[in-house]
Amino acid sequence: MLVILLGRKPEIMIRLVSGLKQTEVNFATATSLDELKVAFSGELPSSVIIGAGLPLEARLDMIRFVFENSKTTTVHMKDWVSGSEGMLPFVTSIVEGLIGKD
Protein backbone atom coordinates (compact mmCIF):
# COMPACT_ATOMS: atom_id res chain seq x y z
CA MET A 1 0.00 0.00 0.00
CA LEU A 2 1.30 3.44 -0.94
CA VAL A 3 0.54 6.67 0.92
CA ILE A 4 1.78 10.01 -0.41
CA LEU A 5 2.55 12.69 2.18
CA LEU A 6 2.46 16.29 0.97
CA GLY A 7 4.04 19.09 2.93
CA ARG A 8 5.79 22.41 2.59
CA LYS A 9 9.23 21.47 3.94
CA PRO A 10 11.16 18.39 2.75
CA GLU A 11 12.99 18.08 6.09
CA ILE A 12 9.69 17.80 7.97
CA MET A 13 8.48 15.14 5.53
CA ILE A 14 11.69 13.14 6.08
CA ARG A 15 11.30 13.35 9.87
CA LEU A 16 7.66 12.39 9.56
CA VAL A 17 8.40 9.23 7.55
CA SER A 18 11.14 8.23 10.01
CA GLY A 19 8.63 8.56 12.87
CA LEU A 20 6.06 6.29 11.25
CA LYS A 21 6.25 2.69 12.42
CA GLN A 22 4.07 1.06 9.75
CA THR A 23 5.80 -1.73 7.82
CA GLU A 24 2.72 -2.53 5.71
CA VAL A 25 2.78 0.91 4.09
CA ASN A 26 5.19 2.52 1.64
CA PHE A 27 5.43 6.28 1.96
CA ALA A 28 6.32 8.78 -0.73
CA THR A 29 6.71 12.48 -0.03
CA ALA A 30 6.19 15.56 -2.15
CA THR A 31 6.27 19.32 -1.67
CA SER A 32 4.74 20.45 -4.97
CA LEU A 33 2.25 19.45 -7.64
CA ASP A 34 5.11 18.39 -9.92
CA GLU A 35 6.51 16.09 -7.23
CA LEU A 36 3.01 14.70 -6.61
CA LYS A 37 2.72 13.85 -10.30
CA VAL A 38 6.03 11.97 -10.14
CA ALA A 39 4.90 10.05 -7.04
CA PHE A 40 1.61 9.23 -8.81
CA SER A 41 3.39 7.86 -11.89
CA GLY A 42 4.08 4.47 -10.34
CA GLU A 43 1.84 2.53 -7.98
CA LEU A 44 -1.55 4.19 -7.46
CA PRO A 45 -1.65 5.46 -3.86
CA SER A 46 -4.32 4.38 -1.42
CA SER A 47 -4.27 7.81 0.15
CA VAL A 48 -2.78 11.29 -0.13
CA ILE A 49 -2.30 13.24 3.09
CA ILE A 50 -1.81 17.00 2.81
CA GLY A 51 -0.27 19.20 5.49
CA ALA A 52 -1.71 22.64 6.23
CA GLY A 53 1.50 24.53 5.54
CA LEU A 54 1.14 24.44 1.77
CA PRO A 55 -0.57 27.44 0.17
CA LEU A 56 -4.30 26.96 -0.35
CA GLU A 57 -4.09 27.19 -4.15
CA ALA A 58 -1.36 24.52 -4.21
CA ARG A 59 -3.47 22.22 -2.01
CA LEU A 60 -6.50 22.72 -4.23
CA ASP A 61 -4.46 21.96 -7.35
CA MET A 62 -3.13 18.79 -5.69
CA ILE A 63 -6.62 17.65 -4.69
CA ARG A 64 -7.88 18.30 -8.21
CA PHE A 65 -5.00 16.27 -9.66
CA VAL A 66 -5.68 13.31 -7.37
CA PHE A 67 -9.40 13.23 -8.11
CA GLU A 68 -8.83 13.60 -11.86
CA ASN A 69 -6.34 10.71 -11.88
CA SER A 70 -7.83 8.17 -9.47
CA LYS A 71 -11.25 6.89 -8.54
CA THR A 72 -9.93 5.06 -5.46
CA THR A 73 -7.38 7.35 -3.77
CA THR A 74 -8.61 9.18 -0.68
CA VAL A 75 -7.43 12.69 0.24
CA HIS A 76 -6.96 13.88 3.83
CA MET A 77 -6.11 17.44 4.89
CA LYS A 78 -4.60 18.31 8.26
CA ASP A 79 -5.82 21.26 10.28
CA TRP A 80 -3.70 24.38 10.71
CA VAL A 81 -3.93 24.79 14.50
CA SER A 82 -2.08 21.60 15.53
CA GLY A 83 1.04 22.76 13.65
CA SER A 84 3.78 20.51 12.35
CA GLU A 85 3.75 18.61 15.67
CA GLY A 86 0.23 17.42 14.84
CA MET A 87 1.23 15.84 11.53
CA LEU A 88 2.62 12.57 12.95
CA PRO A 89 -0.49 11.71 15.03
CA PHE A 90 -2.73 12.76 12.12
CA VAL A 91 -0.91 10.56 9.61
CA THR A 92 -0.69 7.68 12.07
CA SER A 93 -4.46 7.75 12.62
CA ILE A 94 -5.19 7.71 8.90
CA VAL A 95 -2.72 4.94 8.15
CA GLU A 96 -4.04 2.80 11.00
CA GLY A 97 -7.52 3.23 9.54
CA LEU A 98 -6.33 2.26 6.06
CA ILE A 99 -4.58 -0.84 7.36
CA GLY A 100 -7.72 -1.79 9.26
CA LYS A 101 -9.70 -1.73 6.00
CA ASP A 102 -7.57 -4.46 4.40
C-alpha positions in Angstrom: 0.0 0.0 0.0 1.3 3.4 -0.9 0.5 6.7 0.9 1.8 10.0 -0.4 2.6 12.7 2.2 2.5 16.3 1.0 4.0 19.1 2.9 5.8 22.4 2.6 9.2 21.5 3.9 11.2 18.4 2.8 13.0 18.1 6.1 9.7 17.8 8.0 8.5 15.1 5.5 11.7 13.1 6.1 11.3 13.4 9.9 7.7 12.4 9.6 8.4 9.2 7.6 11.1 8.2 10.0 8.6 8.6 12.9 6.1 6.3 11.3 6.2 2.7 12.4 4.1 1.1 9.8 5.8 -1.7 7.8 2.7 -2.5 5.7 2.8 0.9 4.1 5.2 2.5 1.6 5.4 6.3 2.0 6.3 8.8 -0.7 6.7 12.5 0.0 6.2 15.6 -2.2 6.3 19.3 -1.7 4.7 20.5 -5.0 2.3 19.4 -7.6 5.1 18.4 -9.9 6.5 16.1 -7.2 3.0 14.7 -6.6 2.7 13.9 -10.3 6.0 12.0 -10.1 4.9 10.0 -7.0 1.6 9.2 -8.8 3.4 7.9 -11.9 4.1 4.5 -10.3 1.8 2.5 -8.0 -1.5 4.2 -7.5 -1.7 5.5 -3.9 -4.3 4.4 -1.4 -4.3 7.8 0.2 -2.8 11.3 -0.1 -2.3 13.2 3.1 -1.8 17.0 2.8 -0.3 19.2 5.5 -1.7 22.6 6.2 1.5 24.5 5.5 1.1 24.4 1.8 -0.6 27.4 0.2 -4.3 27.0 -0.4 -4.1 27.2 -4.2 -1.4 24.5 -4.2 -3.5 22.2 -2.0 -6.5 22.7 -4.2 -4.5 22.0 -7.4 -3.1 18.8 -5.7 -6.6 17.7 -4.7 -7.9 18.3 -8.2 -5.0 16.3 -9.7 -5.7 13.3 -7.4 -9.4 13.2 -8.1 -8.8 13.6 -11.9 -6.3 10.7 -11.9 -7.8 8.2 -9.5 -11.2 6.9 -8.5 -9.9 5.1 -5.5 -7.4 7.3 -3.8 -8.6 9.2 -0.7 -7.4 12.7 0.2 -7.0 13.9 3.8 -6.1 17.4 4.9 -4.6 18.3 8.3 -5.8 21.3 10.3 -3.7 24.4 10.7 -3.9 24.8 14.5 -2.1 21.6 15.5 1.0 22.8 13.6 3.8 20.5 12.3 3.8 18.6 15.7 0.2 17.4 14.8 1.2 15.8 11.5 2.6 12.6 13.0 -0.5 11.7 15.0 -2.7 12.8 12.1 -0.9 10.6 9.6 -0.7 7.7 12.1 -4.5 7.7 12.6 -5.2 7.7 8.9 -2.7 4.9 8.1 -4.0 2.8 11.0 -7.5 3.2 9.5 -6.3 2.3 6.1 -4.6 -0.8 7.4 -7.7 -1.8 9.3 -9.7 -1.7 6.0 -7.6 -4.5 4.4 
